[in-house]
Amino acid sequence: MMESAETGPCLWMVVSQNLYGIRIEKLEKLGKNEVRDWENSLESAPFDLKLKLPNPMMMMRHFVFDSKLFLAGVTDFDTKIYQISCVGDGKLKLANAEESAIPKPPTLLHSCYLADIQGDVYLVVHNPIEGVREAGLWVLSSRSRIWERLNPPPTAVPLYDNGCLCYRDWEGFTLNDVLFLQVECCPLQPFTQKPDYMAYVYNSKDDSWRLLGRPFSFKDLHFYNALVPVSSLGDVGNCSVALTWELKHDPIFPCRVKYDIHALLVDNKDDYCVHKHQCLNELFKGIQPSFFDSLLSQINIVDLGNSKVSIIISGNIFDDVGDGISVICMSVAELELIQEEEQKFLSVVRVLVNQVYSMAPHIEDSSVEVIRASFVSSLIKHPCSHDCISPMKQRNLAIGTNPSNPTTPLEQQ
């Protein structure tokens, strides 16, 4: 959490055109809705704050530095960084970040991963393009306040290896303040070849990367997606509790998918194997539609602290009564460790939120509002300014109001 909070802790959600916020104290009271009409009577997503972003093509990435929240993206082969702050009374301001607050990144922020680790910001670029961007690892230190170059990750793998594998984009995440990169290697002939994977871990003590053997695996299962650690669960020894997900494709129409939620007990030692695994699909019981569109949906898992997690699936659904509807399925649950059972190690104490909301009132054109990133943060107070974004007014489901064209600083009436 940031210091000197003025908005209070909020769950923020980044989409291509907007930044949305829900105050945590409100989020945990949204409750459950067991009866819903997918097509006609879904409630509007209950956002408290909305900020129009400058360019939907920038694919904004967030990070925190010096207790300030920044969004960064690339346009016209140039990196733009914006600072978001509070100007009082729940009003927000977005403005170009001064280089005195945040130095310009050393390379374009395409195909990269940004991580906040103990007050420092790590930038990993893992897909170089000659003459455009280079692969590398940099850290923006809270002490030096400059970007310092570190040992680059060994991720320059060929697109094809022996004519049998193609490599997807690398996935970056942190676990106990340790930086990981892993990638699934997909067979070109999936019916005759098994998928493979590569994973590296970074050691900040000696500035080195190490190829891992078979991390994040349990028996014959391997988890390719990012792991999200869950805090405040008590003593788990030299292990971490993390949540992740897996896509389940419709065997007839592979573009239709469902999301399975998994909990892992991960060994923090050299091999990072999984000691225990269990499925937590009960968190989405009754609120996940028949299928999502695989290209127009995404899942976000966020640690809320105090043994609570938020899981949001957003995007277009394929359903018998509502093809193409844009929704967010939201679950907030409190977890606890259990010791009695041999394999099961987590218990869902209570599900605080189990809801489906419509994104229709928030869509300004024919675009799909898929939540690309979600995180918890409070905003610090900014010196008073009339250029600000006001808290969202509640709107009816049927009609959404188009905001005015964005300016710098951005404004919305």
N, C-alpha and C positions, 0 to 999 in steps of 0.2 A: 504494500500500500504506500501511496505517496504521503508526505508530510503536509501540514498546514492545509488540510482538506477543506474545501468550500462547498463542493457538491455532495459530500458524503460518498461512501463507497458505491460505485455503480458498475453494473455489468454492461460493457460496451460491445457493440456489434458493428463490424465494418462490412459494408457492401460496396458495390462499384460506384454508386452515386451518393451515398449518404453514410453518416455515422449515427447510430442510434444508441440511446442509453436508457437503462431501467435502474432505478435506485434499488439497492439490495434489500432495504427494509420493506419495500413494496414487492419486490420479486418473490420473496419467501412467503408472501401472503396471497399469492394469486390463486392458490387452491387447485381443486380438481373439477373436471367437467366430464362426467361419464357419458352424457348423452349429447351428441352433436350431429348436425346436418352438414356434411362436407360441402355441399353445393350452395346452400342458401342461407345458413344462419351462423357461420363462424364469426366470432367476435374479431374486431380489429386488434392487431398486435399492440399491447399496452405500453408503448414507449413513452418515457417522460421527456426525453430530449432528442432532438434531431438536428444534424448539422449537414448542410449541403456541401459535398466535396467538389473541388474545382474541375476535375476531369475524370470521367468514368473509366477511361482507358489507362489510368495510372497504376491501378492495382496496388493500392496503398498498403504499406506495412507499418506497424506501430512499434514503438520502443519507448522506454523511460530512461531519462538521463538527468541527473541532478534534480531529482524529484519533479521533473516536468515531462508531460506527455507530448510525443511527436508522432506525426504521420509522414512517411516518406514514399515517394513514387518517382517514376521516370516518364518524361515526356520530351519528344524531339531530341532524344539522345542526351538529355540533361536530367540530373537528379534534383527534385524539388523536395524541400523539407518544410513542414508546417508545424507550428506549435499550437496546441489547444489549451486554453486556460479559461478560468472562471472570472467574470467581472462583477459578481455579486448577484444575489436574488435568483440564483439558478440560471443565470444567463451565461452563454459561452461565447468565446471568441476564437476564431481561427485566422492566423496571420502567418506570413512568411517568416521563418525562423532566422534570426540574426546569427551570423557566424560567430559572434561572441558567445552565444548560447549553445550552439552546436556547430562544430566545424563540418565543412562539406565532406561527404564520404569520398574515399580514395578511388572509387570506381562506380560504374553504373549499378543500380540495384535491381538488375534483372537476374533471374535464376539465383536467388540468394536466400540466406536465412539470417535473421537478426535475433539475438538472444541477450536478455538481461541477466547477468550473473554477478551477484554481490556488488551491485552498483556500477559495474562496467558493462559496456555494450559490445558484443562480439558480432562481427560481420563475416559471414562465410559465403564466398562466391564459388560455386561448384560446377558451373557450365560455361567455360570460357569461349569467346568468339574472337578470333584474331583480328586486331585492329579496332575492336569495339570494347571488349572487357576482358580482363584476365582473371584466372582463378586465383584465389588467395584467402587468407585469414587475417583479419585486422581486429584490434581491440581499441575502443574509445575508453581510455582510462579515466576514472573519476579523479585521479591524482594529477596526471599530466594534461588532461583535457585536450589531447590530440590523438589522431588515429595512428596507432603503432602497428607496423607490419609484423606478423608472426609466421610460423611455418605453414605453408599452404597445404590444404588437404590433398591427399593422393587420389583425387576423384576423376582424373582425366582418363576414364575408361573408354574404349572404342564403342561406337554405336552398335557394332556387330562383332561378336567374338566367335571365331571359327565357323561363321555362317549360321549359328544356331540360336544366339541370344540377342535380344535388343534390350537396352537399358532404359528404364524410365528415369524421371527426374529424381534427384536425391531428396530424401526427407531428413530435415534437421529437427532436433529436439534436445531438451536438457532433462537430466534426471539427477537430483541431488547436486545441482550446480556443476554437473559434468556434461560436456558437449558431445553429442553423437551425430553421426551421419550414416544413413543406411539407404539402400536402394534395392528394389526388387528387379531381378533380371528375368524378363519374360521370354519364354520360348517362342520362336517364330512358328513352330508347329506344336501348338498347345496340346493336341490330342496324342502326341507321341513323345513329348519331352516334358519334364517336370521343371517348374520355375526354380530359379536359384536366387541368391541374394548376397550382397556385400555389406559390411558394416565396419565403421571406424569409430574409435573413441579418442578424444583429444586429452592429453595430459598437460595441464598448464604449468606444472612444476618444471618440466624439462622441454616444454614447447615441442611436443612430438605427437604424432598420430600412430595408432596401432590398429592393425587389422584384427578383428575379432573372429573367433572360430564359429560358433553357432549361438549367438546371443538371442535373447528374447524368444526362446523356443521352449515348448513344453511337449515332451514326447514327439509325436509327428506333426505338431502344430508349430508354425512360425508366424509371428505377428510383424507385418511389414510396415504398418502405419505408425505415426508418432505416438509415443507414450506420454500420458499426462499424470504426473505424480499427485497423490492425494495426501494432504498434510493433516496433522493433528489427530492421528488415529492411535497414538500411543506407541509403545515399544514394539518394534518389529525387528529388533536385532540389527544385523548388518544387511538389511533388505529394504526395499522400497515397495510401497503399494502404488500401482499405477493402473489407469484405465486406458483402453484403446478400443478400436473398432475393426470390423471386418465387413466387407461387402458381400452380400449374397445375391447372385444374379438369377433372374428368371431363366430357367433352362430353355424356354421357347423363344423369349424375347430378351436377349442379354442386356439390352439398354434399360431394362427395368430392374431396379435393385431394392433391397432392404438392408438395413443396418443392424448388425449384431454388436452388442456392447460386451466387452470382456474386461474382467479384473485380473491383474497379474501380481504375484508376489515375486519380485525380481531380486536376485542376489546382487549386491553391490560390489562383489569381488571381481576378479579378473575376467571371468567368463560371462557374467551378466545373464546367467541362465534363469529360467522361470521355475521356482519351486512349486508353486501352486497356481491353479487357474480355475476361474469359474465364469459362467455366463450371467450377465445382469440384464437380460432382456425384459425382466419384470418392470424395469424403470419406464419402459415405453408401452406397457400393456394397455391396449385400447386406444392409443393415440397415434401409432404409426400406421399410415395408410397401406393399402395393398402393396403398392410399389412407388418408388421415386424414380424420376428421370436421372439416369446415371450421369449425364452431362450437365444437368441443371439442378444439382443438389449437392449439399455438403453437410458434414457433421462438425460440431465444435464442442469440446469438453473443457470445462473450466473448473479449477479448484477454487472454491469459495472460502476455504478455511473453516475451522471449527467442525471438521469431519463432513463438510457438505460439498456437494458437487452439482454443477449445472451442465446439462447435456441438451444441445439444441440441434435438431435436424431441420434444415431449411431447403426450399426449392419447389420445383414443380412435381406434382404427384400424378401417377397413373392409378386411377381407381374406377371401379364400376360406375360410380355416381359422380365423378368429378375429375376427369382427365384435364390436365393443364392448369389446375388451380394452384396458385402460389401460396404456400403456407409455411409456418414455423411450428414444429412440434417441440414442446419444451417440457423438460423434466428437471426438478430439483429434489435431491434426496440427501438424507443424512445416513452415513454409514458407520459401522463399528466393526472392530476385529472380534473374531470368535476363535476359541481354542479347542472346542470339543470335537469337531469333526476332522477326519483325516485329510480330506481334500478341500472342503469349503472353508474359507478363512475370513469372509466378509459377510456381514448381515446388513440388510436394509432396515434400519431402525424405523424410518418413516419416509414416505414420499410426500414432500411438502407441496410440490407443483406437478400437475399432470394435465397439460393443456395443449390444445391446437388452436392457432390463431391465423387469421387471414392477413396476407401482406397486400391485398388489393388496394386498400385505401392509401398505401404509402408508395405505390408504383405510379410514377408520373408519365410513363409512356408504355410501350409494349415490352420493355425490358423485364428480366427476371431478377428479383432481389434475392440473391443467394448470399448468405452470410459467409464471407471469406475468412474472417478472424473474429475471435471473441476473447475478452479479457476483463479483469476486474481492476479498477483504478479509481482514485479520487483525484479531483482537479484542484490545483492551487489557485489562489486568487491572483488575478492580473490587475495592474493599475487601471482605474476606472476608465471606460471607453464607451462611446455611444455606438461603436461598430460591434455588434454582438448578435448572437443567436439566442432567441428566447426559448423557454420551455415550450414543448408542443402543447397545443390545445387539443382537447379530445374531439375527434371527428366521427361522424357516422360512417358506417361500413360502406355505404353505397357510393359515396362521392369523396374523391380526394382533391385537394387544392394544390395546383402547381405553384411552387415558389417562384420568386422573381429570378431573373438570370443572375448567376453568380458574379460577384465583383471581388476585389481585393482590398481590404479584408472582405470575406464573404458576409452577406447580410440576408436576413429573411425576416419578413414582417410577421 
